């Protein structure tokens, strides 16, 4: 099922529907399949389309952590917290702040 989903999303990349949401969805599907490096790449592309996409920052941090890139995860979450604060996205801000605290403690 996820292979078909990923293939379908990839088929849309570069077309008229390409954008932050498509790349975020592809990154999410890839991360769900355990392909963290590919997910991180797509999430960075999503952020290239929309750097204020707080959910993409949050997921990028998770992808980095899955690759054992603690510094990358912390950086993504810090940037995500700043973006969430600017947008007034309190829930995303709180979640990423919690992720950062957990990362600092471990």
N, C-alpha and C positions, 0 to 999 in steps of 0.2 A: 504494500500500500504506500509506504513512504517513498519507495523508489519511483513509483508513478507520480506521486506528488512533486517530488524534487525534479523529475524530468519535465513535468508540465510547467513548473515555475521557471526552470532554466530556459525552456523554449520561448518564454515571454521576455526574457532579458534582452535588452538592446532594441526592443520594439516600442510601439507607441504607449504601452502600459508600463514601461520600465520606470521605476521610481523608488522612493524610500520604502513604501509599503511592500512592494514586490520583493525587494532585496531583504527586507526584514523577515518576510514570510519564508523566503528561501533560507536565510540564515537560521531561523528557528527550526525549520525542518531538518537541515543539516546537523544542527546541534543535537536534535532529538535522535538522530541516527548515529551519534557519536563521532561525527566528523567536525571536530572543534576548529581545526585550522581553516577549513573551507568555510565554516560558519562565520568565523571572525572576519575573513576576507569579505564575505557578502555583507556583513553588518557594517563594516567600514565603508563599503559602497553605499549602503543605505544612508549613512551619516554624511557621505559626500553629497547626496541629494538634499538631505535635510539635517543639518548639524544640531537642530533643536529637538530632535526625535528622542525624547528621554527613554522610551522603552528600548530603543536600539542601543543606547549607552548601557543600559542595565544588562541586556542580553550579551553585549560585547564583553562586559566584565565576566559574565559566567563562562563564555567561550574561552576567554584568556585563562581563567582559573582552571578550566578543564584541560588546558594545555600546560598546566603548571607554571604559567606566566603570572606570578603573583603581582609583580610590578605593573604589568599591563592591565591586569584586572583592577588594581587600585587606581590607576590612572583613568581608566574608563569610568569607574564609578565616581571618582572625584569630578570629572567633567560632567557626568550625568547629573550629579547633585547640583552643580552650578546651573546647568540648563533647566533642570526641574524647578529650581528656585526662581529663575527668571520667568518661567512660564506659569508659575503658581501651581505646579503639579505636586502637591503635598505628598500623595501616596508614593509616587516614584522616588521622591526625595527621601522619605523615611526608609523605604526598602533599601535603597543604595547606601544610606548612612549605616543601616544595620549590617549590610554586607561588609562595609569598610571596617566597622568595629570588630566583627568576627575575624576578618582577615588579619587585623592588627593583633588580636589575642592569640591567634594560632601560630 
